[in-house]
Amino acid sequence: MQMIVPLMLAIILYIYVYKKKVRTNIDKVLLLLASYVVIKAIYNLFFVSMWHQGHWYYTNSIVISSIIIAYFISEFISLKKNTITVSIVITLYI
């Protein structure tokens, strides 16, 4: 669960951002962070035994997933036009 949910959120972010016509700097940074989540999840899925994975493997992925969720919240509330408001929403969510 702690490997699959961040991976799915990262993939959903990829799809959402690539379907947008205009990409901002926030989108680019989130795509880089989502790339980290995807690479880490695939590596752990294929090269680390399930019984040898601990909660410390997923702290960054879970934090990045929280940021992605905050981004989606700000997108759907239509706050994206004001970047200060977006950063406040992300800060409050985390």
C-alpha positions as a Markdown table, in Angstrom:
| # | Residue | x | y | z |
|---|---|---|---|---|
| 1 | Met | 0.0 | 0.0 | 0.0 |
| 2 | Gln | 2.7 | 2.5 | 0.9 |
| 3 | Met | 4.5 | 1.6 | -2.4 |
| 4 | Ile | 1.5 | 1.4 | -4.7 |
| 5 | Val | -0.5 | 4.6 | -3.6 |
| 6 | Pro | 2.4 | 7.0 | -4.2 |
| 7 | Leu | 3.2 | 5.3 | -7.5 |
| 8 | Met | -0.4 | 5.7 | -8.7 |
| 9 | Leu | -0.6 | 9.3 | -7.6 |
| 10 | Ala | 2.6 | 10.0 | -9.5 |
| 11 | Ile | 1.2 | 8.4 | -12.6 |
| 12 | Ile | -2.0 | 10.3 | -12.3 |
| 13 | Leu | 0.0 | 13.5 | -12.0 |
| 14 | Tyr | 2.0 | 12.7 | -15.2 |
| 15 | Ile | -1.3 | 12.2 | -17.1 |
| 16 | Tyr | -2.8 | 15.3 | -15.7 |
| 17 | Val | 0.1 | 17.6 | -16.4 |
| 18 | Tyr | 0.7 | 16.3 | -19.9 |
| 19 | Lys | -2.9 | 16.9 | -20.8 |
| 20 | Lys | -2.7 | 20.5 | -19.6 |
| 21 | Lys | -1.9 | 23.1 | -22.3 |
| 22 | Val | 0.1 | 25.4 | -20.1 |
| 23 | Arg | 2.7 | 24.0 | -17.7 |
| 24 | Thr | 4.0 | 26.2 | -14.9 |
| 25 | Asn | 7.2 | 25.9 | -12.9 |
| 26 | Ile | 5.2 | 24.1 | -10.1 |
| 27 | Asp | 4.2 | 21.5 | -12.7 |
| 28 | Lys | 7.8 | 20.9 | -13.7 |
| 29 | Val | 9.0 | 20.6 | -10.1 |
| 30 | Leu | 6.2 | 18.2 | -9.3 |
| 31 | Leu | 7.0 | 16.1 | -12.4 |
| 32 | Leu | 10.6 | 15.8 | -11.1 |
| 33 | Leu | 9.4 | 14.7 | -7.7 |
| 34 | Ala | 6.9 | 12.3 | -9.3 |
| 35 | Ser | 9.8 | 10.8 | -11.3 |
| 36 | Tyr | 11.6 | 10.1 | -8.1 |
| 37 | Val | 8.6 | 8.4 | -6.7 |
| 38 | Val | 8.2 | 6.2 | -9.8 |
| 39 | Ile | 11.8 | 5.3 | -9.9 |
| 40 | Lys | 11.9 | 4.4 | -6.2 |
| 41 | Ala | 8.7 | 2.4 | -6.4 |
| 42 | Ile | 9.9 | 0.4 | -9.4 |
| 43 | Tyr | 13.3 | -0.2 | -7.8 |
| 44 | Asn | 11.7 | -1.5 | -4.6 |
| 45 | Leu | 9.2 | -3.5 | -6.5 |
| 46 | Phe | 11.8 | -5.4 | -8.5 |
| 47 | Phe | 14.9 | -5.5 | -6.4 |
| 48 | Val | 13.9 | -5.4 | -2.7 |
| 49 | Ser | 12.1 | -8.2 | -1.1 |
| 50 | Met | 8.8 | -7.3 | 0.4 |
| 51 | Trp | 9.9 | -8.6 | 3.8 |
| 52 | His | 13.0 | -6.4 | 3.8 |
| 53 | Gln | 11.2 | -3.1 | 3.2 |
| 54 | Gly | 10.5 | -0.9 | 6.2 |
| 55 | His | 8.6 | 2.3 | 6.8 |
| 56 | Trp | 11.8 | 4.2 | 6.3 |
| 57 | Tyr | 11.8 | 3.3 | 2.6 |
| 58 | Tyr | 8.7 | 5.4 | 1.9 |
| 59 | Thr | 9.0 | 8.6 | 3.8 |
| 60 | Asn | 10.0 | 10.7 | 0.8 |
| 61 | Ser | 7.4 | 9.1 | -1.4 |
| 62 | Ile | 4.6 | 9.7 | 1.2 |
| 63 | Val | 5.6 | 13.4 | 1.6 |
| 64 | Ile | 5.7 | 13.9 | -2.2 |
| 65 | Ser | 2.3 | 12.2 | -2.4 |
| 66 | Ser | 1.0 | 14.6 | 0.1 |
| 67 | Ile | 2.3 | 17.5 | -2.0 |
| 68 | Ile | 0.7 | 16.0 | -5.1 |
| 69 | Ile | -2.6 | 15.8 | -3.3 |
| 70 | Ala | -2.3 | 19.4 | -2.1 |
| 71 | Tyr | -1.6 | 20.4 | -5.7 |
| 72 | Phe | -4.7 | 18.6 | -7.0 |
| 73 | Ile | -6.8 | 20.3 | -4.2 |
| 74 | Ser | -5.5 | 23.7 | -5.3 |
| 75 | Glu | -6.2 | 22.8 | -9.0 |
| 76 | Phe | -9.7 | 21.8 | -8.4 |
| 77 | Ile | -10.5 | 24.8 | -6.1 |
| 78 | Ser | -9.2 | 27.0 | -8.9 |
| 79 | Leu | -6.5 | 28.6 | -6.8 |
| 80 | Lys | -3.7 | 27.9 | -9.2 |
| 81 | Lys | -3.8 | 31.4 | -10.7 |
| 82 | Asn | -2.3 | 32.8 | -7.5 |
| 83 | Thr | 0.9 | 31.0 | -6.7 |
| 84 | Ile | 1.1 | 32.5 | -3.2 |
| 85 | Thr | -2.3 | 30.9 | -2.4 |
| 86 | Val | -1.1 | 27.6 | -3.8 |
| 87 | Ser | 1.9 | 27.6 | -1.6 |
| 88 | Ile | -0.3 | 28.4 | 1.4 |
| 89 | Val | -2.6 | 25.5 | 0.6 |
| 90 | Ile | 0.3 | 23.2 | 0.2 |
| 91 | Thr | 1.8 | 24.4 | 3.5 |
| 92 | Leu | -1.5 | 24.0 | 5.3 |
| 93 | Tyr | -2.1 | 20.5 | 3.9 |
| 94 | Ile | 1.3 | 19.2 | 4.9 |
